[in-house]
Amino acid sequence: MKINKDDIKKRITYRASYRGTKEMDVLISSFVNSIINELNDDQLIELEKFVNMSDEDLIKLNKNFSNEKLQKINKIYKEFYNYKPL
């Protein structure tokens, strides 16, 4: 599937920055900015799905990780789990 990378990056960046709480805005936007330029088309689509998840689901996702689950998930979730904001 061919996508317009600039358009999808703009949508992702916007959604990451306007989540509803300032804390999640900062966390998700800094995470997105750290990886967005390294991703291929399929990973950008996954990142867009990720940023469209609710804040509650993202928190649950990060709290409920285990090493065996980590082996079965995509790059975006692994990167988020391992992400350490400054």
C-alpha positions as CSV (number, residue, x, y, z in Angstrom):
1,M,0.0,0.0,0.0
2,K,1.4,3.4,-1.0
3,I,1.0,6.1,1.5
4,N,1.9,9.8,1.6
5,K,4.5,9.8,4.3
6,D,4.3,13.5,4.9
7,D,0.6,13.5,5.5
8,I,0.6,10.5,7.8
9,K,3.5,12.0,9.8
10,K,1.6,15.2,10.2
11,R,-1.5,13.3,11.5
12,I,0.6,11.2,13.9
13,T,2.5,14.2,15.2
14,Y,-0.7,16.2,15.7
15,R,-2.5,13.4,17.5
16,A,0.5,12.7,19.7
17,S,0.6,16.3,20.8
18,Y,-3.1,16.7,21.6
19,R,-4.3,13.7,23.7
20,G,-6.3,15.3,26.5
21,T,-3.8,15.5,29.3
22,K,-0.6,17.5,29.3
23,E,1.4,14.5,30.8
24,M,0.3,12.2,28.0
25,D,0.8,15.0,25.4
26,V,4.4,15.3,26.5
27,L,5.1,11.5,26.8
28,I,3.5,10.4,23.5
29,S,4.8,13.4,21.5
30,S,8.4,12.9,22.7
31,F,8.1,9.2,22.0
32,V,6.7,9.8,18.5
33,N,9.4,12.4,17.7
34,S,12.1,10.0,18.8
35,I,11.1,7.3,16.3
36,I,9.0,8.7,13.5
37,N,11.8,9.3,11.0
38,E,13.1,5.8,11.3
39,L,9.9,4.0,10.4
40,N,8.9,2.4,7.1
41,D,5.4,2.7,5.6
42,D,3.9,-0.2,7.5
43,Q,5.4,0.9,10.7
44,L,4.0,4.4,10.2
45,I,0.5,2.9,9.8
46,E,1.1,1.0,13.1
47,L,2.3,4.1,14.8
48,E,-0.9,5.9,13.7
49,K,-3.0,3.1,15.2
50,F,-0.9,3.4,18.4
51,V,-1.4,7.2,18.8
52,N,-5.1,6.7,18.2
53,M,-5.4,4.4,21.2
54,S,-7.0,5.9,24.3
55,D,-4.7,7.1,27.1
56,E,-6.1,4.4,29.4
57,D,-5.3,1.6,26.9
58,L,-1.7,3.0,26.5
59,I,-1.2,3.0,30.2
60,K,-2.6,-0.6,30.5
61,L,-0.4,-1.7,27.6
62,N,2.7,-0.4,29.2
63,K,1.9,-1.7,32.7
64,N,1.0,-5.2,31.6
65,F,4.0,-6.1,29.6
66,S,6.0,-9.2,30.3
67,N,9.1,-10.5,28.5
68,E,7.1,-13.2,26.7
69,K,4.5,-10.7,25.4
70,L,7.4,-8.5,24.3
71,Q,8.6,-11.2,21.9
72,K,5.2,-11.3,20.1
73,I,4.4,-7.6,19.5
74,N,5.4,-5.1,16.8
75,K,8.2,-2.6,16.8
76,I,6.1,0.3,18.0
77,Y,5.0,-1.4,21.2
78,K,8.5,-2.6,21.9
79,E,9.9,0.9,21.4
80,F,7.2,2.5,23.6
81,Y,7.8,-0.1,26.4
82,N,11.6,0.6,26.3
83,Y,11.2,4.4,25.9
84,K,12.7,6.5,28.7
85,P,11.8,10.2,28.3
86,L,14.3,12.7,29.5
